[in-house]
């Protein structure tokens, strides 16, 4: 009797099913990881903007009203997914709120708006 070389159709189908099962587990997990990674980059940017605001306040006794006054542009990895806005409250005492909003129809679309105030209050709590 001659020994045959190669795989049978059943062995090949079992390998394909195993790969499909692993992919169905790995792809959603990877997608969630990318979403969290983009969120962390936006949060780090928010902290940097807040630091700049406090530096401007220490020098000028007033917060910057816009990104152009602040002299800040979002890094490319953040601007691809988010936009930001600064809301000022003249007070007393003066304060600001930084809002980072996901761009529509992007990967972060369902992530929701994140905020950071001049007092360091972060919202929503589940995102930080």
C-alpha positions as CSV (number, residue, x, y, z in Angstrom):
1,X,0.0,0.0,0.0
2,X,1.3,3.5,-0.9
3,X,1.1,6.2,1.7
4,X,-0.6,9.4,0.5
5,X,0.8,12.9,1.2
6,X,-1.2,16.0,2.0
7,X,-4.2,16.9,4.1
8,X,-7.7,15.6,3.8
9,X,-10.7,17.9,3.3
10,X,-11.9,17.3,6.9
11,X,-8.5,18.3,8.3
12,X,-8.5,21.4,6.3
13,X,-12.1,22.4,7.3
14,X,-11.2,21.8,11.0
15,X,-8.2,24.2,10.7
16,X,-10.4,26.8,9.0
17,X,-13.0,26.6,11.7
18,X,-10.4,27.0,14.4
19,X,-9.0,30.1,12.7
20,X,-12.5,31.5,12.3
21,X,-13.2,31.0,16.1
22,X,-9.9,32.7,17.1
23,X,-10.6,35.6,14.7
24,X,-14.1,36.1,16.1
25,X,-12.6,36.5,19.6
26,X,-9.5,38.5,18.6
27,X,-11.0,41.2,16.3
28,X,-13.6,42.7,18.8
29,X,-10.9,42.7,21.5
30,X,-8.4,44.5,19.2
31,X,-11.1,47.0,18.2
32,X,-11.8,47.8,21.9
33,X,-8.1,48.1,22.5
34,X,-7.7,50.7,19.7
35,X,-10.7,52.7,21.0
36,X,-9.2,52.8,24.5
37,X,-5.8,53.8,23.1
38,X,-7.3,56.7,21.2
39,X,-9.3,57.8,24.3
40,X,-6.1,57.7,26.4
41,X,-4.3,59.9,23.8
42,X,-7.1,62.4,23.9
43,X,-7.1,62.5,27.7
44,X,-3.3,63.1,27.8
45,X,-3.9,66.0,25.3
46,X,-6.6,67.4,27.6
47,X,-4.2,67.4,30.5
48,X,-1.6,69.2,28.4
49,X,-4.2,71.8,27.4
50,X,-5.2,72.3,31.1
51,X,-1.5,72.7,32.0
52,X,-1.1,75.4,29.3
53,X,-4.3,77.1,30.5
54,X,-2.9,77.3,34.1
55,X,0.4,78.7,32.8
56,X,-1.4,81.4,30.8
57,X,-3.5,82.2,33.9
58,X,-0.4,82.6,36.1
59,X,1.2,84.9,33.5
60,X,-1.9,87.0,32.4
61,X,-4.5,86.6,35.2
62,X,-6.9,85.3,32.6
63,X,-7.4,82.0,30.7
64,X,-7.1,81.6,27.0
65,X,-10.5,81.8,25.3
66,X,-9.7,79.6,22.2
67,X,-7.1,77.3,20.8
68,X,-5.5,80.1,18.8
69,X,-5.1,82.2,22.0
70,X,-3.7,79.1,23.6
71,X,-1.3,78.5,20.7
72,X,-2.1,74.8,20.6
73,X,-3.1,72.4,17.9
74,X,-4.1,68.8,18.5
75,X,-1.6,66.2,17.7
76,X,-2.4,64.2,14.5
77,X,-3.2,61.0,16.3
78,X,-5.9,62.9,18.4
79,X,-7.2,65.2,15.7
80,X,-7.9,62.2,13.5
81,X,-10.6,61.1,16.0
82,X,-11.5,64.1,18.2
83,X,-12.1,67.9,18.2
84,X,-11.8,70.1,21.3
85,X,-13.4,73.2,22.6
86,X,-12.7,75.4,25.6
87,X,-15.6,76.9,27.5
88,X,-14.7,79.9,29.8
89,X,-16.5,81.0,32.9
90,X,-15.5,84.5,33.9
91,X,-16.3,83.7,37.5
92,X,-15.5,84.8,40.1
93,X,-13.3,82.8,40.3
94,X,-12.5,82.3,36.6
95,X,-12.6,78.8,35.3
96,X,-12.6,76.7,32.2
97,X,-13.9,73.4,30.9
98,X,-12.2,71.5,28.1
99,X,-14.5,69.4,26.0
100,X,-13.2,66.7,23.7
101,X,-15.8,65.5,21.2
102,X,-15.4,62.4,18.9
103,X,-15.7,63.2,15.2
104,X,-18.9,61.9,13.6
105,X,-18.7,58.6,11.7
106,X,-15.2,57.8,13.0
107,X,-13.9,55.0,15.1
108,X,-14.5,56.9,18.4
109,X,-18.1,58.0,17.4
110,X,-19.8,56.1,20.2
111,X,-17.2,57.1,22.8
112,X,-19.0,60.2,24.0
113,X,-17.8,63.7,25.1
114,X,-15.1,63.9,27.7
115,X,-14.6,67.0,29.9
116,X,-11.9,68.3,32.2
117,X,-12.4,71.4,34.3
118,X,-9.9,73.9,35.7
119,X,-10.5,72.3,39.1
120,X,-9.4,68.9,37.7
121,X,-12.9,67.4,37.6
122,X,-13.0,64.7,34.9
123,X,-16.1,63.5,33.2
124,X,-17.7,61.1,32.6
125,X,-16.1,59.0,35.4
126,X,-16.4,55.8,33.5
127,X,-14.1,57.0,30.8
128,X,-11.2,58.1,33.0
